[in-house]
């Protein structure tokens, strides 16, 4: 099975063999590029890894970028010879969705919830460090209770730089101290320790509203950046979304 997680910043592709994730590819989700841009990278990835494009029996697509969905759907039809399954949280019937408009739930967040619940069968909070910082809450009865959304780490950094011409660009690396002694240190401190407090505070409030404890799973490309938060997480799994897409695909 091949799965595609089309996100606002990157598209992540996962290859599954006998239930195991064996290969991944990350491509920038550039909406100004045509289909050839993505086809070239995908076909080159297949070539480098000795993957047979005709060897997939199923393809699953999760997308929060509508303009890119037909690009990857077309790739599956033309090069893989399979019509992909498009993740539709409301229509799937795999989990109860208790939000006012179920169609507003992102397919990636649904995949996260499905993956975490399938693994733990308990109250879960999934913290996804992506373009946005999202918290998805799932009950032990397989019910998606709701979502909490804040700007992602890189989004916050870009916003700061776009309005402050004298500040330098900065890598997201956890500083040793809160008190910054230079510009780079000060920015890292404010953003990373600030997000540490944000995540801890929201998790405390979310758990209280859920009536007690919950399994907390972190995912997303930046999930390992804030090392001070790891005591809050029961598990850090960068492939949680891909695994959710694989689980989804097995139901169709």
JOKA-V373770 format. One record per pair of residues at least 24 apart in sequence whose C-alpha atoms are under 7 Angstrom apart, sorted by the first residue. I is the first residue (numbers start at 1). J is the second residue. Records with the same first field share a line. If there is no record, write none. Layout:
I: J  J
This chain:
1: 56  57  58  59
2: 56  58  59  60
3: 59  60  61  242  245  246
4: 60  61  62
5: 61  62  63  242
6: 62  63  64  65
7: 63  64  65
8: 64  65  131
9: 131
14: 242
31: 68
35: 71
39: 75
53: 79  80
54: 80  81
56: 80
57: 82
58: 82  84
59: 84  85
60: 84  85  86  245  249
61: 85  86  87
62: 86  87  107  108
63: 107
64: 106  107
95: 142  143
96: 142  143  144
97: 143  144  145
98: 143  144  145  146
99: 145  146
108: 241
109: 136
111: 241  244  245
112: 240  241  244
113: 138
114: 244
115: 240  241  243  244
117: 142
123: 214  215
124: 214  215  216
125: 214  215  216  217
126: 216  217  218
127: 217  218  219
128: 218  219  220
129: 219  220  221  222  223
130: 220  221  222
131: 155
173: 225
174: 225  226
192: 226
196: 226  229
